[in-house]
Amino acid sequence: MIIAAALHAQDSSPVYPLAGIIFSGWGIRPAPDNIPFPKDASEKLTWKRLIMCGKPELDLVPREALDALVPQDQHMTLAEVHEAHTGVWQSYWRSYSDEITIPVMFGQPEHDLFWEGTIGHVKEIEMCFPKSERFDGSLVLNAPHAIEWSYCAAGWYARCFGFALEVTTSHALRRRTAQLGK
């Protein structure tokens, strides 16, 4: 999504209308209590449940979501997971985020076990999008990495849909104004 938005910004006459992007649970500061990657694949589902849903004692995810984890699990090698969070992507994603001009909405879960869940980290992510015409960043309190599986999901989705409505309306009105001006 970051690569697509950066390439879109560099296209002088893009065919596809891209009005904004929304993402969550990404970062540049690893969580202080980061859970190490499992050593073998047999530990992957237990590790994934902890990473996605947070520490069990915090009770951040309804039982139904926990039960749905196994059927939703798609194969992703541990090497792929590792690369996305600590590997090569971390060394070059900023070259793309620096080019994005469209509005960006970002949510950092407070109890993310990959990335630091602080407002300071949210502000640091905002600095990664210097050309964006708008950045809406927030710390999603009492949410695990997988906000959409948590008790916070309805509120998160409502905010996402509101942002999407705002930016698509703005984009459409700008296009209409540009067409009328021609």
C-alpha positions as CSV (number, residue, x, y, z in Angstrom):
1,M,0.0,0.0,0.0
2,I,2.8,2.4,0.8
3,I,4.6,1.5,-2.4
4,A,1.4,1.9,-4.5
5,A,0.6,5.3,-2.9
6,A,4.2,6.5,-3.5
7,L,4.1,5.4,-7.2
8,H,0.7,7.0,-7.6
9,A,2.0,10.3,-6.3
10,Q,4.8,10.2,-8.9
11,D,2.3,9.5,-11.8
12,S,1.5,12.7,-13.6
13,S,-1.8,11.4,-14.9
14,P,-2.9,8.4,-12.7
15,V,-5.6,6.2,-14.1
16,Y,-6.8,5.0,-10.7
17,P,-8.2,7.6,-8.3
18,L,-6.4,7.1,-4.9
19,A,-7.9,9.5,-2.3
20,G,-6.2,8.3,0.8
21,I,-4.7,5.3,2.7
22,I,-5.4,3.8,6.1
23,F,-3.1,1.5,8.0
24,S,-2.4,0.3,11.5
25,G,0.0,-1.7,13.6
26,W,3.2,-0.7,11.8
27,G,6.2,1.1,13.2
28,I,9.7,2.1,13.5
29,R,10.1,1.5,17.2
30,P,9.8,-2.2,18.3
31,A,7.7,-2.8,21.3
32,P,9.8,-2.9,24.5
33,D,8.3,-6.3,25.4
34,N,8.6,-7.6,21.9
35,I,7.8,-11.3,21.7
36,P,10.7,-13.1,19.9
37,F,9.9,-15.0,16.7
38,P,9.3,-18.7,17.3
39,K,12.2,-21.0,16.5
40,D,10.1,-23.5,14.6
41,A,6.8,-23.7,12.7
42,S,5.1,-25.8,15.4
43,E,5.0,-22.8,17.7
44,K,3.7,-20.4,15.1
45,L,0.0,-20.5,15.9
46,T,0.5,-19.9,19.6
47,W,2.9,-17.1,18.8
48,K,0.6,-15.6,16.3
49,R,-2.3,-15.7,18.7
50,L,-0.3,-13.8,21.3
51,I,1.1,-11.3,18.8
52,M,-2.3,-10.6,17.1
53,C,-4.5,-10.7,20.2
54,G,-2.3,-9.4,23.0
55,K,-1.5,-10.9,26.3
56,P,-4.3,-13.2,27.5
57,E,-4.5,-11.4,30.9
58,L,-5.5,-8.2,29.2
59,D,-8.6,-9.8,27.6
60,L,-8.6,-7.5,24.6
61,V,-10.3,-9.8,22.1
62,P,-13.7,-11.6,22.3
63,R,-13.7,-15.3,22.5
64,E,-15.3,-15.7,19.0
65,A,-12.3,-13.9,17.5
66,L,-9.8,-16.1,19.3
67,D,-11.7,-19.2,18.0
68,A,-11.6,-17.9,14.5
69,L,-7.8,-17.5,14.4
70,V,-7.1,-21.0,13.2
71,P,-9.5,-20.9,10.2
72,Q,-8.2,-17.4,9.3
73,D,-4.5,-18.4,9.5
74,Q,-2.9,-18.2,6.1
75,H,0.5,-19.6,5.4
76,M,3.2,-17.1,5.8
77,T,6.7,-18.4,6.5
78,L,8.5,-17.2,9.6
79,A,11.1,-15.7,7.3
80,E,8.4,-13.5,5.6
81,V,7.1,-12.3,9.0
82,H,10.6,-11.6,10.2
83,E,11.6,-9.7,7.0
84,A,8.5,-7.5,7.2
85,H,9.2,-6.4,10.8
86,T,13.0,-6.4,11.1
87,G,14.4,-7.1,7.7
88,V,15.1,-5.3,4.5
89,W,11.7,-3.5,4.4
90,Q,12.7,-1.5,7.4
91,S,15.7,-0.1,5.5
92,Y,13.8,1.3,2.5
93,W,10.1,1.9,3.2
94,R,10.8,5.5,4.1
95,S,12.0,6.2,0.6
96,Y,8.4,5.5,-0.4
97,S,6.5,7.1,2.5
98,D,8.4,10.3,1.9
99,E,6.7,10.6,-1.5
100,I,3.1,10.1,-0.5
101,T,0.9,13.2,-1.0
102,I,-2.6,11.9,-0.3
103,P,-4.2,11.8,3.2
104,V,-3.0,9.1,5.5
105,M,-4.8,7.6,8.5
106,F,-2.8,5.6,11.0
107,G,-3.7,3.8,14.2
108,Q,-1.1,2.4,16.6
109,P,-2.6,-0.2,19.0
110,E,-1.6,0.5,22.6
111,H,-0.9,-3.2,23.3
112,D,0.8,-4.0,20.0
113,L,3.5,-6.6,20.8
114,F,5.4,-5.8,17.6
115,W,5.5,-2.0,17.8
116,E,5.7,0.5,20.6
117,G,2.2,1.6,21.5
118,T,2.7,5.2,22.5
119,I,1.6,8.6,21.2
120,G,5.2,9.5,20.7
121,H,5.6,6.6,18.3
122,V,2.4,7.8,16.4
123,K,4.0,11.3,16.1
124,E,7.2,9.7,14.8
125,I,5.2,7.8,12.1
126,E,3.6,11.1,11.1
127,M,7.1,12.4,10.3
128,C,7.5,9.6,7.8
129,F,4.8,11.2,5.6
130,P,6.2,14.8,5.1
131,K,4.3,15.4,1.8
132,S,1.0,14.1,2.9
133,E,-1.7,16.8,2.7
134,R,-3.3,15.3,5.9
135,F,-2.2,12.8,8.5
136,D,-4.6,11.5,11.1
137,G,-2.7,9.5,13.6
138,S,-3.9,8.0,16.9
139,L,-3.1,5.7,19.6
140,V,-5.9,3.1,19.8
141,L,-6.3,2.5,23.5
142,N,-6.8,-1.0,24.8
143,A,-6.2,-2.6,21.4
144,P,-3.9,-5.4,20.4
145,H,-2.0,-5.6,17.1
146,A,-5.1,-6.9,15.3
147,I,-7.4,-4.0,16.1
148,E,-10.1,-5.5,13.8
149,W,-10.4,-8.6,16.0
150,S,-10.6,-6.7,19.3
151,Y,-13.3,-5.1,21.3
152,C,-12.1,-1.8,19.7
153,A,-13.0,-3.0,16.2
154,A,-16.3,-1.2,15.8
155,G,-14.9,2.1,16.9
156,W,-11.8,1.6,14.7
157,Y,-13.9,0.7,11.7
158,A,-16.3,3.7,12.3
159,R,-13.2,6.0,12.2
160,C,-11.8,4.3,9.1
161,F,-15.2,4.7,7.3
162,G,-15.5,8.3,8.3
163,F,-12.0,9.1,7.1
164,A,-12.7,7.3,3.8
165,L,-15.9,9.2,3.3
166,E,-14.1,12.5,4.0
167,V,-11.2,11.9,1.7
168,T,-13.2,10.4,-1.2
169,T,-15.6,13.3,-1.1
170,S,-12.8,15.8,-1.0
171,H,-11.1,14.0,-3.9
172,A,-14.3,13.9,-6.0
173,L,-15.0,17.6,-5.4
174,R,-11.5,18.6,-6.4
175,R,-11.8,16.6,-9.6
176,R,-15.1,18.2,-10.4
177,T,-13.7,21.6,-9.7
178,A,-10.7,20.9,-12.0
179,Q,-13.0,19.6,-14.7
180,L,-15.2,22.7,-14.5
181,G,-12.2,25.0,-14.6
182,K,-11.0,23.5,-17.9
